[in-house]
Amino acid sequence: MMSSRMTFEQVEQQVVQWPPRKQLELVARIGGWLSPLTPVETNEKRPPHEYAAQVEAFLSMSDDMAAETVGEVDSAEDIRQIREERMTHL
């Protein structure tokens, strides 16, 4: 059985059609997959303050997306808490 491979752009086109809550769930899942990777494994060498600034920017975007959803959403806060816990373990 051959599996069909999608490009990043094809995946992105699909994901932007999802409701914001589902997009946040995907972001949380991907974050979970990537969190065990060290900067060496991701081929990135950034100072901790730069990483923290990027995390804050991401969390801000998550808050904005959550604000656009209908009903109560705790995903952005959940992601923030997960990230804070992981940052304390680094």
N, C-alpha and C positions, 0 to 999 in steps of 0.2 A: 504494500500500500504506500503510495507516494503522498507525502504531506505537502501542502501548498504553503509557500513562504510569502509573507507580506512584507512590504517595505515599511519603514518608519512612517512615511507620509500616508500610506494606506491605513495603517493603524490609527494615526492621528485623525484622519478623515472620519473613521468610524466612531472614535471616542468622543469627538466634539458633538456628535449627534445624541449622545447619552444625556440623561438628566444630570444636573450638577452633583447630586448625592452619589450617583453611581461613579462619576468621575473621581470624586473624593475617595470612594472606597478603593478604586484602582490605584490612586496615588498612595494611599496607606499601605496597600499590599506591596507595591513596588518598593516603597520605602523600607518595608520589612525585609524584602529580599536583599536590598543593597546595604542596609545598616551594618551587617557583619563585615563588610569590606573595609579594609584600611585604605588610606590615601594612596599607598603604593599599589595596591591591587586595582584601584580605579584609575591609576596612571595620573593622578593629580597630587600636587604638592602645594597645599595652601596653608597660610598661617591660620591658627585657630580663630583669630578675630574675623578673618575673611569668611571662614566657614560659618561662624555664628551669624554674621550679617546675611549670608545667603539663606540660612535656616529661618531667620526672622522674616526675610522677604517672602519665602515660601509660605510661612504661617500666615502672613498678612494676606497673601493671595487666597489661601484656604478660607480665611475668615470672610473675605469678600465673596467667594463662591458660596459659602454657607449662608450668607445673608441673602443671596438671591434665591435660595430654595424656599419652597413652601413648607411650612411647618417647622417644628423644632429639630435642629440638627446639632449633634454634639461631635460630629466627625472632626472638625477643625480643632476643637478643644482636646479630643482624644489624641489626635496627631501631635499636638503641642506637648501633651503630657508624656507621650511615648518618647518624643525627641528629648525632652528635658531629662527623663530617666536615663536615656542612653548617653546623654552628654555627661551626666554625673559618673557614669561607669567608664568613661574614656580616660 
